Amino acid sequence: MTDYRGIKTFDELIEREHGKIGTDSRIEYEENATLFIVSEMLKEARRELQMTQEQLAQKAGTKKSYISRIENARGNIQLSTLIRIFEKGLNKKVGLTFL
């Protein structure tokens, strides 16, 4: 069992659970967290426009199964396809920030 005594911030908790920035465990955690965030953003935007996955896929030029995989945070996402889904399929602009 992990000892959580002395932890005061979320960053400290993440470090305790997944290691320091740059470790394999931390990289995997951050990749999964990012994929989850993208999946939730896609679902929210699609539902806001009252579109089905099939309708979005047709409009964006991809397959419903690809939309479903993204929304369920499974598999790899090609950046170009993701941008096309948001911009062409949902009429949303995509911006990237590198930290």
Secondary structure as UniProt FT lines:
FT   TURN            5..6
FT   HELIX           10..18
FT   TURN            21..22
FT   HELIX           24..48
FT   TURN            49..50
FT   HELIX           53..60
FT   HELIX           64..71
FT   TURN            72..73
FT   HELIX           79..84
FT   HELIX           85..89
//
